[in-house]
Amino acid sequence: MAHGTHDYAADPRNADIKININGEFFHRDDAKVSVFDSGFILGDGVWEGLRVHEGTIVFLGHHLRRLYDGAKALDMDMALSKQELAERLYATIDANHMEEGGHIRLMVTRGVKATPYQDPRVTISPPTIVIVPEFKSPVQETLDQGIRLFTVHVRRGYPDVQDQKLNSHSKINCILACIQATKAGADEALMLDPHGFVATCNSTHFFIVRDGELWTSTGQFCLGGVTRKMVIEAARDEGISVHEKNFSLTDVYGADEAFVTGTYAGLVPVREIDGRSIGQWDGTTGPMVARLRTAYRRQLDTSIAEGR
């Protein structure tokens, strides 16, 4: 059964990974947080997904900026500086002898509550910081064959309800979208903004190609994606016209190519949306995706060269 861009092959090394909880290492079978933790009770926290290549956590500065911005928006004390958190992340991958093909889930919650209640003032501990490293790489077949999207009725909401730029633990909006897409037989969900324009996917960012130009949403109703940002920069460096704009499903159905971006899998082509084949899909990666993958790889290499 497909799971979209987050498909992965099981790796036996993950059976013995060491998980970092508040600076201490635990075997995955013994890694636990309190049932009174804010993240468990309320989804009160922020998180990041990170990739490890050649012993380097790529684009770490961008991810930490987003994490700390989210914590500030939630009025949550991070307890650690960015440098201290970076050191803890690297200590974790070193403890797991992780050099390549690593995926990290970094989670920070407000901390433990005195009682199960939403008011931040009943928090009685420092933030809970959990680092889960896994040996996990995208499935090549998914990268080659692309994914199918289904446009769901679940919308990306206005920022005065829940700001979609906030990478919080509260992901019910995206989960409901994912469920609807799965029930429709698709791999992931394509989500519209409150005005009916294309916004993003439930776990990735969405792009189309029309007449040699790259289109993506305004970004007003989606997370400030790190890979999205890097791909836009890479495209512009390549001399490709990039438009962050409103566009509709009519524009999508008539696109020459479509693809999604994310930290885990990079760029993944989209072969079908709402039962419509995109462009002249023939089972091979389109020229724009191929070109941008090469440009994105150069960005990865630069981040790796910068090292720790």
C-alpha positions as a Markdown table, in Angstrom:
| # | Residue | x | y | z |
|---|---|---|---|---|
| 1 | Met | 0.0 | 0.0 | 0.0 |
| 2 | Ala | 1.4 | 3.4 | -1.0 |
| 3 | His | 1.9 | 6.2 | 1.5 |
| 4 | Gly | 2.9 | 8.9 | -0.9 |
| 5 | Thr | 6.2 | 10.8 | -0.7 |
| 6 | His | 6.9 | 9.3 | 2.8 |
| 7 | Asp | 7.1 | 5.7 | 1.5 |
| 8 | Tyr | 10.2 | 3.9 | 3.0 |
| 9 | Ala | 11.8 | 0.5 | 3.2 |
| 10 | Ala | 12.2 | -1.0 | 6.6 |
| 11 | Asp | 15.7 | -0.8 | 8.0 |
| 12 | Pro | 16.8 | -3.2 | 10.7 |
| 13 | Arg | 19.0 | -0.6 | 12.3 |
| 14 | Asn | 16.0 | 1.2 | 13.5 |
| 15 | Ala | 15.2 | -1.5 | 16.0 |
| 16 | Asp | 18.0 | -0.3 | 18.2 |
| 17 | Ile | 18.0 | 3.5 | 17.7 |
| 18 | Lys | 18.8 | 5.7 | 20.6 |
| 19 | Ile | 16.2 | 8.5 | 21.1 |
| 20 | Asn | 17.2 | 11.7 | 22.9 |
| 21 | Ile | 14.7 | 12.9 | 25.4 |
| 22 | Asn | 15.7 | 16.1 | 27.2 |
| 23 | Gly | 19.4 | 15.4 | 26.7 |
| 24 | Glu | 19.3 | 11.7 | 27.8 |
| 25 | Phe | 19.5 | 8.7 | 25.5 |
| 26 | Phe | 17.0 | 5.8 | 25.6 |
| 27 | His | 16.6 | 2.7 | 23.5 |
| 28 | Arg | 13.5 | 3.1 | 21.4 |
| 29 | Asp | 11.6 | 0.6 | 23.5 |
| 30 | Asp | 12.2 | 2.6 | 26.6 |
| 31 | Ala | 11.7 | 6.1 | 25.2 |
| 32 | Lys | 8.6 | 7.6 | 26.9 |
| 33 | Val | 7.1 | 11.0 | 27.8 |
| 34 | Ser | 4.6 | 11.8 | 30.5 |
| 35 | Val | 0.8 | 11.4 | 29.8 |
| 36 | Phe | 0.7 | 14.9 | 31.3 |
| 37 | Asp | 2.9 | 16.3 | 28.6 |
| 38 | Ser | 1.5 | 19.3 | 26.7 |
| 39 | Gly | 2.1 | 17.6 | 23.4 |
| 40 | Phe | 0.2 | 14.5 | 24.3 |
| 41 | Ile | -2.7 | 16.3 | 26.0 |
| 42 | Leu | -3.1 | 19.2 | 23.6 |
| 43 | Gly | -0.8 | 19.0 | 20.6 |
| 44 | Asp | 0.9 | 22.1 | 22.2 |
| 45 | Gly | 4.3 | 22.2 | 20.6 |
| 46 | Val | 6.4 | 22.7 | 17.4 |
| 47 | Trp | 8.4 | 20.2 | 15.4 |
| 48 | Glu | 10.8 | 19.8 | 12.4 |
| 49 | Gly | 11.7 | 17.0 | 10.0 |
| 50 | Leu | 15.4 | 17.0 | 9.2 |
| 51 | Arg | 17.6 | 15.0 | 6.8 |
| 52 | Val | 21.1 | 13.7 | 7.3 |
| 53 | His | 23.5 | 13.5 | 4.4 |
| 54 | Glu | 27.2 | 12.7 | 4.8 |
| 55 | Gly | 27.0 | 13.3 | 8.5 |
| 56 | Thr | 25.5 | 16.8 | 8.1 |
| 57 | Ile | 22.0 | 17.9 | 8.9 |
| 58 | Val | 21.3 | 19.8 | 5.8 |
| 59 | Phe | 19.7 | 23.3 | 5.8 |
| 60 | Leu | 19.7 | 23.1 | 9.6 |
| 61 | Gly | 19.8 | 26.9 | 10.0 |
| 62 | His | 16.6 | 27.3 | 8.0 |
| 63 | His | 14.8 | 24.6 | 10.1 |
| 64 | Leu | 15.9 | 26.0 | 13.4 |
| 65 | Arg | 14.7 | 29.5 | 12.4 |
| 66 | Arg | 11.3 | 28.1 | 11.6 |
| 67 | Leu | 11.2 | 26.1 | 14.8 |
| 68 | Tyr | 12.1 | 29.1 | 17.0 |
| 69 | Asp | 9.7 | 31.4 | 15.2 |
| 70 | Gly | 7.0 | 28.9 | 15.9 |
| 71 | Ala | 7.9 | 28.7 | 19.5 |
| 72 | Lys | 7.9 | 32.4 | 19.8 |
| 73 | Ala | 4.4 | 32.6 | 18.2 |
| 74 | Leu | 3.2 | 30.1 | 20.9 |
| 75 | Asp | 4.9 | 32.1 | 23.6 |
| 76 | Met | 6.9 | 29.0 | 24.5 |
| 77 | Asp | 10.3 | 29.1 | 26.1 |
| 78 | Met | 12.8 | 26.9 | 24.2 |
| 79 | Ala | 15.2 | 26.6 | 27.1 |
| 80 | Leu | 18.1 | 25.9 | 24.7 |
| 81 | Ser | 19.8 | 28.3 | 22.3 |
| 82 | Lys | 19.9 | 27.4 | 18.6 |
| 83 | Gln | 23.5 | 26.4 | 19.0 |
| 84 | Glu | 22.8 | 24.2 | 22.0 |
| 85 | Leu | 20.0 | 22.5 | 20.2 |
| 86 | Ala | 22.2 | 21.9 | 17.1 |
| 87 | Glu | 24.8 | 20.3 | 19.3 |
| 88 | Arg | 22.2 | 18.0 | 20.9 |
| 89 | Leu | 21.0 | 17.0 | 17.4 |
| 90 | Tyr | 24.5 | 16.2 | 16.3 |
| 91 | Ala | 25.2 | 14.3 | 19.5 |
| 92 | Thr | 22.1 | 12.2 | 18.7 |
| 93 | Ile | 23.1 | 11.3 | 15.1 |
| 94 | Asp | 26.7 | 10.5 | 16.4 |
| 95 | Ala | 25.3 | 8.2 | 19.1 |
| 96 | Asn | 23.5 | 6.3 | 16.4 |
| 97 | His | 26.4 | 6.3 | 14.0 |
| 98 | Met | 24.3 | 8.0 | 11.4 |
| 99 | Glu | 26.1 | 9.3 | 8.4 |
| 100 | Glu | 23.7 | 8.9 | 5.4 |
| 101 | Gly | 20.0 | 8.3 | 4.8 |
| 102 | Gly | 19.0 | 9.7 | 8.2 |
| 103 | His | 15.7 | 11.3 | 9.0 |
| 104 | Ile | 15.1 | 13.1 | 12.2 |
| 105 | Arg | 11.9 | 14.1 | 13.9 |
| 106 | Leu | 12.6 | 17.0 | 16.3 |
| 107 | Met | 9.7 | 17.7 | 18.6 |
| 108 | Val | 9.5 | 20.4 | 21.3 |
| 109 | Thr | 6.4 | 20.7 | 23.5 |
| 110 | Arg | 5.6 | 23.2 | 26.2 |
| 111 | Gly | 6.3 | 20.7 | 28.9 |
| 112 | Val | 4.5 | 18.7 | 31.6 |
| 113 | Lys | 1.2 | 19.9 | 33.1 |
| 114 | Ala | 0.2 | 19.8 | 36.7 |
| 115 | Thr | -3.3 | 18.8 | 35.4 |
| 116 | Pro | -4.8 | 18.0 | 32.0 |
| 117 | Tyr | -5.8 | 21.6 | 31.1 |
| 118 | Gln | -4.9 | 23.9 | 28.2 |
| 119 | Asp | -3.8 | 27.0 | 30.2 |
| 120 | Pro | 0.0 | 27.3 | 29.7 |
| 121 | Arg | 0.2 | 28.6 | 33.3 |
| 122 | Val | -0.3 | 25.0 | 34.7 |
| 123 | Thr | 2.9 | 23.8 | 33.0 |
| 124 | Ile | 5.3 | 22.7 | 35.7 |
| 125 | Ser | 8.4 | 21.7 | 33.7 |
| 126 | Pro | 10.7 | 23.1 | 31.1 |
| 127 | Pro | 9.9 | 22.2 | 27.5 |
| 128 | Thr | 10.1 | 18.6 | 26.5 |
| 129 | Ile | 12.6 | 18.1 | 23.7 |
| 130 | Val | 12.5 | 14.8 | 21.8 |
| 131 | Ile | 14.9 | 13.8 | 19.0 |
| 132 | Val | 13.9 | 10.7 | 17.0 |
| 133 | Pro | 16.5 | 9.6 | 14.4 |
| 134 | Glu | 15.8 | 6.9 | 11.9 |
| 135 | Phe | 17.5 | 5.3 | 9.0 |
| 136 | Lys | 15.0 | 6.1 | 6.4 |
| 137 | Ser | 15.2 | 6.9 | 2.7 |
| 138 | Pro | 12.6 | 7.5 | 0.0 |
| 139 | Val | 11.5 | 4.6 | -2.2 |
| 140 | Gln | 13.1 | 4.9 | -5.6 |
| 141 | Glu | 9.9 | 3.7 | -7.3 |
| 142 | Thr | 8.0 | 6.6 | -5.8 |
| 143 | Leu | 10.6 | 9.1 | -7.0 |
| 144 | Asp | 10.5 | 7.6 | -10.5 |
| 145 | Gln | 6.8 | 6.9 | -10.9 |
| 146 | Gly | 5.4 | 9.9 | -9.0 |
| 147 | Ile | 2.2 | 10.2 | -6.9 |
| 148 | Arg | -1.5 | 10.7 | -7.4 |
| 149 | Leu | -3.3 | 13.6 | -5.7 |
| 150 | Phe | -6.9 | 14.1 | -4.9 |
| 151 | Thr | -8.4 | 17.6 | -4.1 |
| 152 | Val | -10.1 | 17.4 | -0.8 |
| 153 | His | -12.9 | 19.5 | 0.7 |
| 154 | Val | -10.8 | 20.2 | 3.8 |
| 155 | Arg | -9.4 | 23.7 | 3.3 |
| 156 | Arg | -6.3 | 25.5 | 4.6 |
| 157 | Gly | -7.8 | 28.1 | 7.0 |
| 158 | Tyr | -7.4 | 31.7 | 7.8 |
| 159 | Pro | -4.5 | 32.6 | 10.1 |
| 160 | Asp | -6.8 | 34.1 | 12.7 |
| 161 | Val | -8.3 | 30.6 | 13.2 |
| 162 | Gln | -5.0 | 28.6 | 13.0 |
| 163 | Asp | -2.1 | 30.0 | 11.2 |
| 164 | Gln | -1.0 | 27.5 | 8.6 |
| 165 | Lys | 2.6 | 28.9 | 8.8 |
| 166 | Leu | 2.9 | 27.4 | 12.3 |
| 167 | Asn | 4.4 | 24.0 | 12.3 |
| 168 | Ser | 2.6 | 22.9 | 15.4 |
| 169 | His | 1.8 | 19.4 | 16.7 |
| 170 | Ser | -1.8 | 20.1 | 16.0 |
| 171 | Lys | -2.1 | 18.5 | 12.6 |
| 172 | Ile | -5.8 | 17.5 | 12.5 |
| 173 | Asn | -6.4 | 19.7 | 9.5 |
| 174 | Cys | -3.8 | 17.8 | 7.5 |
| 175 | Ile | -4.8 | 14.4 | 8.9 |
| 176 | Leu | -8.4 | 14.9 | 7.8 |
| 177 | Ala | -7.2 | 15.9 | 4.4 |
| 178 | Cys | -5.0 | 12.8 | 4.2 |
| 179 | Ile | -7.8 | 10.5 | 5.2 |
| 180 | Gln | -10.1 | 11.9 | 2.5 |
| 181 | Ala | -7.4 | 11.5 | -0.1 |
| 182 | Thr | -6.7 | 8.0 | 1.0 |
| 183 | Lys | -10.4 | 7.0 | 0.9 |
| 184 | Ala | -10.5 | 8.4 | -2.6 |
| 185 | Gly | -7.6 | 6.0 | -3.6 |
| 186 | Ala | -4.9 | 8.8 | -3.9 |
| 187 | Asp | -1.5 | 9.0 | -2.3 |
| 188 | Glu | -1.8 | 12.5 | -0.8 |
| 189 | Ala | -4.3 | 15.4 | -0.6 |
| 190 | Leu | -4.2 | 18.6 | -2.6 |
| 191 | Met | -5.7 | 21.4 | -0.5 |
| 192 | Leu | -7.3 | 24.7 | -1.5 |
| 193 | Asp | -7.3 | 28.0 | 0.4 |
| 194 | Pro | -10.4 | 29.6 | 1.7 |
| 195 | His | -10.9 | 31.4 | -1.7 |
| 196 | Gly | -10.8 | 28.2 | -3.7 |
| 197 | Phe | -7.2 | 28.7 | -5.0 |
| 198 | Val | -4.6 | 25.9 | -4.8 |
| 199 | Ala | -2.7 | 26.1 | -1.6 |
| 200 | Thr | -0.6 | 23.1 | -0.8 |
| 201 | Cys | -0.7 | 19.3 | 0.0 |
| 202 | Asn | -1.3 | 17.7 | 3.4 |
| 203 | Ser | 2.4 | 17.0 | 3.9 |
| 204 | Thr | 4.3 | 18.6 | 1.0 |
| 205 | His | 4.3 | 21.7 | -1.1 |
| 206 | Phe | 2.8 | 21.8 | -4.6 |
| 207 | Phe | 4.2 | 23.2 | -7.9 |
| 208 | Ile | 3.0 | 23.2 | -11.5 |
| 209 | Val | 4.9 | 23.9 | -14.7 |
| 210 | Arg | 3.2 | 25.9 | -17.5 |
| 211 | Asp | 5.0 | 27.0 | -20.7 |
| 212 | Gly | 8.4 | 26.7 | -19.1 |
| 213 | Glu | 7.4 | 28.7 | -16.0 |
| 214 | Leu | 7.1 | 27.5 | -12.4 |
| 215 | Trp | 3.9 | 28.3 | -10.5 |
| 216 | Thr | 3.3 | 27.8 | -6.8 |
| 217 | Ser | 0.8 | 29.3 | -4.3 |
| 218 | Thr | 1.3 | 32.7 | -2.7 |
| 219 | Gly | 2.4 | 30.8 | 0.5 |
| 220 | Gln | -0.2 | 32.7 | 2.5 |
| 221 | Phe | -2.1 | 29.5 | 3.5 |
| 222 | Cys | 0.8 | 27.0 | 3.9 |
| 223 | Leu | 3.8 | 26.3 | 6.0 |
| 224 | Gly | 7.0 | 28.2 | 5.1 |
| 225 | Gly | 8.6 | 25.1 | 3.6 |
| 226 | Val | 12.4 | 24.9 | 3.6 |
| 227 | Thr | 12.6 | 22.7 | 0.5 |
| 228 | Arg | 10.0 | 24.9 | -1.2 |
| 229 | Lys | 12.2 | 27.9 | -0.5 |
| 230 | Met | 15.3 | 26.1 | -1.7 |
| 231 | Val | 13.6 | 24.9 | -4.9 |
| 232 | Ile | 12.4 | 28.4 | -5.7 |
| 233 | Glu | 15.9 | 29.8 | -5.2 |
| 234 | Ala | 17.4 | 27.1 | -7.3 |
| 235 | Ala | 14.9 | 27.7 | -10.1 |
| 236 | Arg | 15.6 | 31.4 | -10.2 |
| 237 | Asp | 19.3 | 30.7 | -10.2 |
| 238 | Glu | 18.7 | 28.6 | -13.3 |
| 239 | Gly | 16.9 | 31.5 | -15.0 |
| 240 | Ile | 13.5 | 29.9 | -14.7 |
| 241 | Ser | 10.6 | 32.3 | -14.1 |
| 242 | Val | 8.9 | 31.5 | -10.8 |
| 243 | His | 5.5 | 32.8 | -9.9 |
| 244 | Glu | 4.1 | 32.7 | -6.4 |
| 245 | Lys | 0.5 | 33.4 | -7.2 |
| 246 | Asn | -3.2 | 32.4 | -7.0 |
| 247 | Phe | -4.2 | 29.8 | -9.5 |
| 248 | Ser | -7.1 | 27.4 | -9.8 |
| 249 | Leu | -7.6 | 23.7 | -10.5 |
| 250 | Thr | -8.2 | 24.5 | -14.2 |
| 251 | Asp | -4.6 | 25.7 | -14.4 |
| 252 | Val | -3.5 | 22.6 | -12.6 |
| 253 | Tyr | -5.3 | 20.1 | -14.9 |
| 254 | Gly | -3.8 | 21.8 | -17.9 |
| 255 | Ala | -0.2 | 21.9 | -16.5 |
| 256 | Asp | 2.7 | 20.5 | -18.4 |
| 257 | Glu | 4.2 | 19.0 | -15.2 |
| 258 | Ala | 3.4 | 19.0 | -11.5 |
| 259 | Phe | 5.5 | 18.0 | -8.5 |
| 260 | Val | 5.7 | 18.3 | -4.8 |
| 261 | Thr | 8.6 | 19.2 | -2.5 |
| 262 | Gly | 9.5 | 18.1 | 1.0 |
| 263 | Thr | 12.4 | 17.6 | 3.3 |
| 264 | Tyr | 12.1 | 13.8 | 3.2 |
| 265 | Ala | 11.9 | 13.1 | -0.5 |
| 266 | Gly | 13.0 | 16.3 | -2.1 |
| 267 | Leu | 11.2 | 16.7 | -5.5 |
| 268 | Val | 8.6 | 14.1 | -6.4 |
| 269 | Pro | 6.6 | 14.2 | -9.7 |
| 270 | Val | 2.8 | 14.2 | -9.7 |
| 271 | Arg | 1.4 | 12.0 | -12.4 |
| 272 | Glu | -2.3 | 12.3 | -11.7 |
| 273 | Ile | -4.7 | 14.7 | -10.0 |
| 274 | Asp | -8.4 | 14.0 | -9.5 |
| 275 | Gly | -8.2 | 11.2 | -12.1 |
| 276 | Arg | -6.6 | 13.5 | -14.7 |
| 277 | Ser | -3.2 | 12.6 | -16.1 |
| 278 | Ile | -0.8 | 15.6 | -15.8 |
| 279 | Gly | 0.9 | 16.7 | -19.0 |
| 280 | Gln | 2.2 | 14.0 | -21.3 |
| 281 | Trp | 3.0 | 11.6 | -18.4 |
| 282 | Asp | 4.7 | 8.5 | -19.8 |
| 283 | Gly | 6.1 | 7.0 | -16.6 |
| 284 | Thr | 9.3 | 9.1 | -16.8 |
| 285 | Thr | 10.4 | 12.2 | -14.9 |
| 286 | Gly | 9.6 | 15.4 | -16.8 |
| 287 | Pro | 12.3 | 17.8 | -18.0 |
| 288 | Met | 11.6 | 20.5 | -15.4 |
| 289 | Val | 11.7 | 18.1 | -12.4 |
| 290 | Ala | 14.9 | 16.5 | -13.7 |
| 291 | Arg | 16.5 | 20.0 | -14.1 |
| 292 | Leu | 15.4 | 21.2 | -10.7 |
| 293 | Arg | 16.5 | 18.0 | -9.0 |
| 294 | Thr | 20.0 | 18.6 | -10.3 |
| 295 | Ala | 19.9 | 22.2 | -9.1 |
| 296 | Tyr | 18.6 | 21.1 | -5.7 |
| 297 | Arg | 21.4 | 18.5 | -5.4 |
| 298 | Arg | 23.9 | 21.3 | -5.8 |
| 299 | Gln | 22.2 | 23.1 | -2.9 |
| 300 | Leu | 22.5 | 19.9 | -0.8 |
| 301 | Asp | 26.2 | 19.6 | -1.7 |
| 302 | Thr | 26.7 | 23.2 | -0.6 |
| 303 | Ser | 25.1 | 22.6 | 2.7 |
| 304 | Ile | 27.1 | 19.4 | 3.2 |
| 305 | Ala | 30.3 | 21.3 | 2.3 |
| 306 | Glu | 29.5 | 23.9 | 5.0 |
| 307 | Gly | 29.4 | 21.0 | 7.5 |
| 308 | Arg | 28.5 | 21.3 | 11.1 |
